[in-house]
Amino acid sequence: MQENFFAKRWPGVLLIVLTGMVAYHNCLPNEMFWDDDDFINNNRFIRDFHYWPLWFSQNLVAGSYLVSNYWRPLLLILFATEWHFWQNWVYGWHAVSVGVHILAAVTLYFLINRLFAQGLLALLTALIFVCHPVHNEAVVYVNSMGDSLATFIVLSSLLLYARFRQSQKPAWASRSYWGSLMLFPLALLSKETGFVLVGLLPLTDFLLLSKAKSFAGRVKQTAGAAWPFIVLAIIYVALRATVLNFNNSFNFYNASNPFTSHPSIRLMTFFKAMVQYAGFLFFPYQLRVERNFPWAQSLLQWDVLAGAVLIGFMLYCAFKYWRTRPLISFGIGWFFIAIVPASNILVPINAVIYEHFLYMPMIGIALIVVDLGLKGAQKHKMVPTLLKLSAVIVVVFCAVNIHRNLDWRTSIGFYEQLITYQPNDYRVINNLGMEYANNGYHDKALSTYLKAIALDPNNPVAYHNIAGTYRDTGHVQLALDNFHKAIQLNPDFIFTYRSLADLYWRLGKYADCKENLLQVLRLDPYDEKTRQALQEVQAKLTP
């Protein structure tokens, strides 16, 4: 029976795989930059398996001497494995990222088939998912693989859970149930969004899998199987609030401001974001990473009001059709449950809106749109026309992705394009300066760093970077002045201590070199290269 289930669907699987490969084939030579530097390129934790205990006890970018709210050990395991296969070979990194995305789409295809027993519904939904341009950021930007990895595991868990329910075996006697449960911790270890499984699973069970006829009966049956997932979710929240709380897990701003202090502002801002999300999904153009998205100030703003009306209409449909057309209620419920971690309503996070926030939520909307299209086409006997239209949409989406992939081809090209949209974004400007410097464009680097410093004179990063350019162009005193300015602003900025130690060594100032090496060891006691350098310096200082 199981062999027959998969055998009948291999042409659909092949079509999904080929579509995903076409959409992303030209991203393979792309450079890796921006957050890829912190997550991968400069992360010492993934370069040595001896660090593996720290994968589970430290934040995701601790290996780059940074602090974040992210805890994703499974992602670090995958990154470490990849590093030991191909190190800086970008083709390998991008191939795995695209592969995990395609795997998530194939799993979605199997899940919808099992839940609704409609092959065409499952195929069209999975095809839209695998090539929709809104996912480009999550697929081409390698460090964002946590989105596709967590989604793949969540979908796999739901697929196993559906098999358990349809087998009519008790939970304790079902291997599928235990497999579903064991996948939940892996989803949490992949990315924080894996937490939504604790909501998606009861939603799926209550609306689509439960055989109970009454509302209370469905709740009882669902709760009877879902409670272990809820317990695991509670344990996870408790850990993130205590031993895994690296930088205020429940407020990424780590400060009080109108956005963090007033849930009403966050809720209205989410209403406003819903209008933008609708645009991403139905008219995916002008896609980019960074956006200026001011917080909402009043419910009477047109986009806030429009978003509130849209949400109200969706919730109305969800409650109206939960018995008669459960797919609609399921799709709407899926969207809202999956978007909660990025909504800012419960936890203020590091951004109001990003395209990749829609990676998992868009599944619910795509499912509803495809279902409505199929029902309309069947009613009017226009299924062939719908298939032709679907083919055109897939081709257009693939073309948009292929073009968008080129935006990520080189770091300089990426930042120069992005700066046209974000001319006063400190991070974008500083990173562009770094890429100019890395490629030997020192004059451009200097002017770009000076602009970054003017935007944020209290940030040590640009001072450190401009000091490096001054050093490389022979302006030693300017280099020292700016290195010391960076240290003054952040006494724990380990990168500057390393640079100062190296510069003082070149200048023959061994005592100053030793002082800075000791500061490096203060911040990273396990740095063996620095210990060896300290021995060499000590030998120079010993008569």
DAPEVEN-V872498 format. One record per residue. N is the residue number from 1. NEAR is the number of other C-alpha atoms within 10 Angstrom. Layout:
N | NEAR
N | NEAR
//
This chain:
1 | 6
2 | 6
3 | 7
4 | 8
5 | 12
6 | 12
7 | 10
8 | 11
9 | 15
10 | 11
11 | 12
12 | 20
13 | 22
14 | 12
15 | 15
16 | 25
17 | 19
18 | 15
19 | 20
20 | 24
21 | 18
22 | 16
23 | 27
24 | 25
25 | 17
26 | 18
27 | 26
28 | 20
29 | 19
30 | 20
31 | 21
32 | 23
33 | 21
34 | 18
35 | 15
36 | 16
37 | 14
38 | 19
39 | 25
40 | 27
41 | 18
42 | 16
43 | 22
44 | 18
45 | 24
46 | 24
47 | 19
48 | 13
49 | 15
50 | 9
51 | 13
52 | 15
53 | 11
54 | 15
55 | 22
56 | 17
57 | 14
58 | 21
59 | 21
60 | 26
61 | 25
62 | 21
63 | 21
64 | 18
65 | 16
66 | 14
67 | 14
68 | 16
69 | 22
70 | 19
71 | 26
72 | 22
73 | 23
74 | 21
75 | 23
76 | 24
77 | 19
78 | 15
79 | 24
80 | 21
81 | 16
82 | 19
83 | 19
84 | 13
85 | 12
86 | 12
87 | 16
88 | 15
89 | 15
90 | 16
91 | 14
92 | 16
93 | 25
94 | 25
95 | 20
96 | 18
97 | 23
98 | 26
99 | 18
100 | 21
101 | 26
102 | 27
103 | 22
104 | 25
105 | 29
106 | 25
107 | 22
108 | 27
109 | 26
110 | 23
111 | 23
112 | 21
113 | 19
114 | 18
115 | 18
116 | 12
117 | 12
118 | 12
119 | 17
120 | 17
121 | 21
122 | 24
123 | 25
124 | 23
125 | 24
126 | 29
127 | 28
128 | 25
129 | 28
130 | 30
131 | 29
132 | 26
133 | 28
134 | 28
135 | 24
136 | 25
137 | 24
138 | 24
139 | 29
140 | 28
141 | 23
142 | 24
143 | 23
144 | 19
145 | 25
146 | 25
147 | 25
148 | 27
149 | 24
150 | 29
151 | 30
152 | 24
153 | 24
154 | 29
155 | 27
156 | 22
157 | 26
158 | 29
159 | 24
160 | 22
161 | 28
162 | 22
163 | 21
164 | 22
165 | 19
166 | 14
167 | 11
168 | 10
169 | 14
170 | 11
171 | 16
172 | 10
173 | 10
174 | 18
175 | 15
176 | 22
177 | 23
178 | 16
179 | 17
180 | 25
181 | 20
182 | 13
183 | 20
184 | 25
185 | 18
186 | 20
187 | 27
188 | 24
189 | 24
190 | 27
191 | 23
192 | 18
193 | 22
194 | 26
195 | 26
196 | 24
197 | 26
198 | 21
199 | 18
200 | 21
201 | 23
202 | 24
203 | 19
204 | 22
205 | 22
206 | 23
207 | 21
208 | 17
209 | 20
210 | 18
211 | 15
212 | 14
213 | 9
214 | 9
215 | 11
216 | 10
217 | 14
218 | 19
219 | 16
220 | 15
221 | 17
222 | 21
223 | 16
224 | 11
225 | 20
226 | 19
227 | 13
228 | 13
229 | 22
230 | 17
231 | 11
232 | 17
233 | 20
234 | 13
235 | 12
236 | 17
237 | 15
238 | 13
239 | 12
240 | 18
241 | 14
242 | 11
243 | 10
244 | 20
245 | 19
246 | 19
247 | 15
248 | 16
249 | 21
250 | 16
251 | 17
252 | 17
253 | 17
254 | 14
255 | 10
256 | 10
257 | 9
258 | 12
259 | 20
260 | 21
261 | 12
262 | 12
263 | 16
264 | 17
265 | 20
266 | 24
267 | 21
268 | 24
269 | 27
270 | 26
271 | 24
272 | 25
273 | 22
274 | 21
275 | 19
276 | 18
277 | 22
278 | 15
279 | 12
280 | 21
281 | 18
282 | 11
283 | 12
284 | 16
285 | 13
286 | 7
287 | 16
288 | 17
289 | 12
290 | 16
291 | 16
292 | 10
293 | 13
294 | 9
295 | 17
296 | 21
297 | 15
298 | 13
299 | 19
300 | 11
301 | 13
302 | 12
303 | 19
304 | 23
305 | 17
306 | 17
307 | 24
308 | 20
309 | 13
310 | 16
311 | 18
312 | 12
313 | 11
314 | 18
315 | 15
316 | 12
317 | 15
318 | 20
319 | 14
320 | 14
321 | 14
322 | 16
323 | 15
324 | 9
325 | 13
326 | 18
327 | 22
328 | 25
329 | 25
330 | 23
331 | 23
332 | 25
333 | 24
334 | 24
335 | 20
336 | 20
337 | 20
338 | 27
339 | 19
340 | 17
341 | 19
342 | 21
343 | 24
344 | 24
345 | 20
346 | 15
347 | 18
348 | 22
349 | 20
350 | 13
351 | 15
352 | 20
353 | 23
354 | 21
355 | 22
356 | 19
357 | 24
358 | 21
359 | 22
360 | 26
361 | 21
362 | 26
363 | 21
364 | 22
365 | 20
366 | 22
367 | 25
368 | 19
369 | 14
370 | 20
371 | 20
372 | 14
373 | 17
374 | 20
375 | 13
376 | 14
377 | 16
378 | 13
379 | 10
380 | 9
381 | 12
382 | 14
383 | 16
384 | 11
385 | 11
386 | 17
387 | 15
388 | 11
389 | 12
390 | 17
391 | 15
392 | 12
393 | 16
394 | 21
395 | 16
396 | 16
397 | 20
398 | 23
399 | 17
400 | 20
401 | 26
402 | 19
403 | 15
404 | 23
405 | 24
406 | 16
407 | 18
408 | 22
409 | 18
410 | 15
411 | 20
412 | 19
413 | 14
414 | 20
415 | 22
416 | 15
417 | 14
418 | 20
419 | 16
420 | 9
421 | 14
422 | 17
423 | 11
424 | 13
425 | 17
426 | 20
427 | 15
428 | 20
429 | 25
430 | 24
431 | 23
432 | 26
433 | 30
434 | 26
435 | 21
436 | 20
437 | 22
438 | 12
439 | 11
440 | 13
441 | 14
442 | 20
443 | 13
444 | 15
445 | 26
446 | 22
447 | 12
448 | 22
449 | 27
450 | 18
451 | 18
452 | 26
453 | 19
454 | 12
455 | 14
456 | 15
457 | 14
458 | 15
459 | 16
460 | 22
461 | 25
462 | 30
463 | 26
464 | 26
465 | 25
466 | 28
467 | 29
468 | 25
469 | 26
470 | 19
471 | 18
472 | 14
473 | 12
474 | 10
475 | 13
476 | 16
477 | 12
478 | 16
479 | 25
480 | 20
481 | 13
482 | 21
483 | 26
484 | 20
485 | 19
486 | 25
487 | 19
488 | 13
489 | 15
490 | 15
491 | 14
492 | 16
493 | 20
494 | 22
495 | 17
496 | 27
497 | 26
498 | 17
499 | 21
500 | 25
501 | 27
502 | 18
503 | 20
504 | 18
505 | 17
506 | 11
507 | 12
508 | 13
509 | 15
510 | 22
511 | 16
512 | 16
513 | 25
514 | 23
515 | 15
516 | 22
517 | 24
518 | 18
519 | 18
520 | 23
521 | 17
522 | 13
523 | 15
524 | 13
525 | 12
526 | 11
527 | 12
528 | 11
529 | 9
530 | 18
531 | 16
532 | 11
533 | 17
534 | 21
535 | 13
536 | 13
537 | 21
538 | 15
539 | 11
540 | 13
541 | 12
542 | 6
543 | 5
//
